Structures are given as C-alpha cells and as structure tokens.
C-alpha cells in the first residue's frame, strides 16, 4: 500500500474519534460526532473497503501506521 490517503476528512475524523475515545461502537461514535448511527456504519464500511481491512479495529491500525491519524496523548494523572 502506498502512503496516499484514500480517506475523506469525515472518515479521518471518525477514525480519530474512535482512537481518542477507545471505541469503534457506532452508537457511541455517532453521539460524539453528532452524526447518525447509520452514517457511522456506512462510513466504516467504506473505510474498510478503501483500506482493505476486514474489521474496524484493523482499519484503525492501518490508518495509525500510515500516519493518517495520531495516538492521543496519555491521560494525565
């Protein structure tokens, strides 16, 4: 896979929110991003297709490895 990012800004935002909040749950992400649950599911389907991922967690890992999303800072103590 080359380093060209095949994802839309909405898809990047969705993946980043999933990583930041440690969830790939559609309902939780929909509430966080003020979008519909159906939109989250549709976007994740397209993300997986674009990245060749079999599941959401794999898509997060690919996007992280490619540098398209970033790890959140560690929680402060």
N, C-alpha and C positions, 0 to 999 in steps of 0.2 A: 504494500500500500504506500503511495506517495504521501507527502506531507500536505497536499492540497486539502483544504477543509470543505467537505461536501455538505455541511450542515448549515441550516438557516440560523439567523440570530435567535429566533424563538426556540429552536431546538437546542442551541448552545445554552440559552437561559434556563431551559428545562433541565438539562443535564447538570448545570452548575448548581441549581437549586437542589436537585437530588443529592449531589455530593455534599453540599453545605449542610443540609438537614438530615443527612444519612438515611435517605428513604428513596425508594422508587415506587412507592404506593401512589396510585393515580389520584385517589381522593385527597390525600394529604398535599400532594403537589398542586392539584387544582385549587385548593383553598389558599395555598401560599402564593400562587401566581395570579389568582383571580381570573382563572380560565375554567372552562367546563372539564369535567371528568372525561368526557368523550374526546375533547381536544387533546388532553394528555395522552390518552390511549392511541389516538391516531398519530400524533407526533412521535411517540415512542416506536410505533410500528415502522414509520418512515425512517427514523434514526437507525433502527436495527437493519433495515434493508440497505441504507446508504453505507453503513459501516461493515456489513457482512456479519453482524453479531446475531447470536441465537437468543439472547435474552438481554434485559435492561442492564443488569449488572455488568455484563460483558461490554455493552456499549459505553458505559461509564468508564470502564478501564481503558478501552481503546482511545476515547476522547482525552483522557488524562495522559496517557502515554504519548499521544500525538501533540500535546501541549495546547489543545483547544479549550480545555477547562483547567482550573487550578485547584490544588488542595486548599481547603480553608485553613486559617491559622488555628493552632491548637487552642482549646478553651483555656481561659485564664483561671488561675487558682486563687 
